[in-house]
Amino acid sequence: MRSFLFFGFVLIACHLGVMTFVGKPQGGAEARSPAPASAQLDYDPIRIRPNDEGDTGELVYLRYCSGCHGVKGDGKGPGAAFLTPRPRDFTTGIYKFMSTPAGSPPLDEDLLRTITEGLHGTSMPSWRFLPERERLSLVRYIKAFHTEWQFRPPTPPIPLHENPVDLEDQAAIEKAIAQGREVYHKKTTCWTCHPAYLPRADLEALTGSPAREQLELALAKPDHWGESILPPDFRRDRLKSVQDLRDLYRVITAGVGGTAMPTWKDSLSGAGLWALTCYVDSLRPASRSTTQRKLKSLKEAAGR
């Protein structure tokens, strides 16, 4: 029922976005996107038709995205006021979930992944049902809202090391989780924002310094857009852009743009990054945790 109501709201918001767009006087500058110069108001955006260049990006955006993200891409669509977190403002050029370093334009693959998979726990649904060509044209259209990117090509993505942990070996998984627990609490001190998963006495003995109050709770931090963001508690919160273990490794390695979550690529080795990934994954609910499922199947196979 909740899913049904959510998608009903999204469709209403998208419809409002289309009505807002077509309701403005033809030729009005305020109705135009800052992106392609070919933006016109003399068509029905409910029907997807290519422009003169054969690209459907503008029409796909107006039909499915403008209700939340706004016709101008500024995150101020008619549905935006009802959503938390607020829809992304594409004109800033800042995105959260990328595989490139902070400050670099995202790869097309980064935006396509978000469009295709959606973001768990937010109002951004999966648009997988759209043909791939329409999703790709949407990527190009969205990138054009930030005009600087036409002069700044993306830097190479942050290298993603192959997982050195043998996920068919119980001892190897348990060792990686134990190493990751120490990295989380001692080296990267993730508990300064996320919850700690050690008793206070154990944490203070490990770090050699006093720990903050309410260790069992996440600590809210402001993001680039002025919203107060509560870092996830891995034991219960759904991670927005994580589908599998490799996605989790990517987020830990690259960080989350516009937030207090930094990149750890220069602070940890590939093995350290994967150990931290395995530990964080082990904290997640069993239905979402690769390491938990692997350990369970290995123990069952061993007759334990």
N, C-alpha and C positions, 0 to 999 in steps of 0.2 A: 504493500500500500504506500509506504514512504517513497519507494522508487517511482511508483506511478504518479504521485503528487509532484515529485521533483521534476520529472520530465514534462508534466503538464505545465508547470511553472516556466520551464525553459522555453517551451513552444510559445507560451503567451508572451514572454519577454521578447523572443525573436520576432513575433508578429507585431508587437508594439514598436520594435526597432524599425521594421519595414514601413509601418504606417507613419512613423515619425519622419522617415526619409522621404517617402513619396508625397507626404502632406505639405512639404515646403514648396514655395514658388519655383517654377522651373528656372534653372540658371542661377539660383541664389547661391552666393559663395559659401554661405554658412552650411549648405547641404553637401558640399563637396568634400571628399577625402583629400588630405594633403598628398596622397600617394599617386596613382597613375593619372596622367593628364587626361586620359580618355574617359574619366568619370562623367556619366551623362544621367539625366533624369527623365529621359523620354522613353523608358521601357518599364515593363512590369517586373520587378525583381523577384517575384514569386516564381517566375519561369527562368530557369538557368539557360542562358544563351551566351556563347562566346562573344568577346568584343572583336574589333577588327583584327587584332593580333592572334585571335583564336584562344585567348586566355580567359577562363571563367572565374578567376580569383576574386574580382570585384563583386560579381553577382553572388558567388558562394558566400562571401563575407557579409554582404547586405542581408542575405536570407537567413543565415544561421548565427552570425556573430554580433551584428550591430546592436541587437537588443540588449546585450550586456556590455560589450566593449565600446559601443558608440560608433556612429557613422564616421566620425573623425579619428577613430582608433584611440581615443583619449581615456577609455575606461569609464565613460559617463553615459552609457546607454540607459534607456528608461528602466531597465531592470536592476541597474547597478546598486541603487539605494537599498535594495532588499537583500543584498548578498554580503556574506562575510566568509572569507576575505573578499575584498573588492576585486572586480575584474581587472586584469592587467592593462595598464596604460602603455600602448605600443609605441607612443611617440617618444618615450624616454630612452628606448633602446636597451633597457635593463630587464633581463629575464632571470628567473630563479634556477631553472633546471637545464643546465647546459653541460657539454663535455669540453668546452673551451675555457681558457682562463678568464677570470673576472676582468671586465673592461673590453673584452673582445666581442665582436658580433658572434652570435650562435651559429652553429652549422645548420644547414637546412634540415639535416637529420634530427637535430635537437627539437626544432619546432614541429617537425612532422611527427615525432614521437609523442609530444604532448597533445597535439591535435588528435592523433589516432587513439591514444590510450586514455586521454583525459587525466584529471588529477583527483585522486581518491580524497574523499572528505571535503570536497569543495563543490561549487556549482558548475565546474567545468567538466562536462560529460565526455565520453568517448564519441568521436565522430567517425569511427571505423566504417560505418555503413556507407559513407561517401566514397565514390570511386577514387582510386589513388590519384588519378590525374587532377581531380578537383581539389584534393587535399594538397597536392604539390603546388597548384596554382594559388591556393590560399596562403601557403608559406611565402611565396614571392610577394603577394599583395601585402601581407602583414609586415614583412621586412621593410617595405617601401614607406611605411609610416615614419620610420626614423631615417631621414634623408642622408645622414652622415655615412651610413653603411655603404652607400654606393662608391664611396672613396676609401673605405677601409675594409678590405677583405678579411674574413675570419683568420685568426692564427690557427696553427695546427692544434688538434684536440689534445688534451692531456693524455699521456700514454696510460693505457690500462694494462697492467701486468697480468699475465696468466696466473690463475689461482694455483699456488704451489701446494695447497692442502689436498691430499687424496681423500675425496669425499666417499670413497668406498672402504676407508680404513677408520675404524672407530677410535683407535688411539690417536691417530693424526688429527681427527676432528676435535677431540677433547683437549689435545695439547694446544691447538690453535685457539680454542675458546678461552683456555686458561691464560694464554699469552695476551689475547685481546682484552681480557678483563683487566689485566695490569696496565696495558696501554690506555684503555678508557679512563681508568681512575688515577693513573700516575702521570703518564707522559702527555696525553692530550687534555687531561682534566675536563672531560666532557660533562662531568657532573656540575660544573659551574653554571651551566645552562640547562642541561637535561637532568633528570633525576640521577642520584647515585644508587647503585645496586649492591653496595656493601654497608654493613653496620658502621655507624659513625666511628667507633673505636678502631675498627679495622682500617677504615679509610684514612684516619689521621695517623695511624701507625705506618701506613704505606707511603703517604705523602710527606710526613714529618711536619705538617702544619695544620692549624685549625680549619675545620670545614664549615661551610655556610649553614645557616639555619634552614629548617625544613628540607633536608636533603632528599626526602622521598618525593618532592614535588619539582616540576619544571619551573624555571624562572623566566618570566616574560621579558622579551627584549624588543625595542622598536626596530622597524625595518625602514628601508629607503623611502617608502611611501607614507610613513607616519603612522602605520598601524602597529599595535602591540601584538607581537607574535609569541605564542607559547610553544617552545620546542616540544617535539613529541616525546611522550613516555613510551618507550619501545615495547613495553609489556602489553599495551592496550591500543595505542593510536595507530591508525592506518597511515602508512608513509605515502605521501602524495604521488610521487613519480616512480615508485619502486614496484616492479613486477616480479623480479627475481634477484638472486644473489649478486649477479653482475651489475644490475641497476643500483643496488645498495652500495656496492664498491664504487661505482661512478659518482654517486652523490657525496660519499665520504671523501673521495679523492679530489673532486672538482669544487666542492662546496655548494652553497645555495646563494645565487646572486641576489644582491640587495638586502641581505639579512646578516645576522651576526655569525652565521655558520661559515667558517673559513674553509679554504682548500687545505688539505693535509698532504698534498703531493710532495712538497719540499721538506716536510718535517718527519716523514716516516718512509721507511724502505717499502718496496713492494710487498715483502713478507709481512711487515708490520701493518700495512694497510689491509691486507687480507685477513690477518689475525683479528684486527679491530672489526672488520666486516663480519667475520664468523661469530664473534662475541655478540655484536649488536643483533645479528640475525637470530642467535640462540635465545634472546630475550623476547622475541616476538611471539604472538600466539601460534600454537602448533600448526594451525591450518595455513599459516603464511610463512613459516620458518623452514627453509631448506635443511639447515643443520639438524633441527629437531626431528624432522621426518627421516633424514638419513640415519641418525643415531637410533631411532626407534626400529627402523627396518633391519639395521645391522644387529641390534640386540635380539630381535625376534629370530633372525636367521641363525644366531648363535645359540638359540634355545634359552635365552634369559628373559 
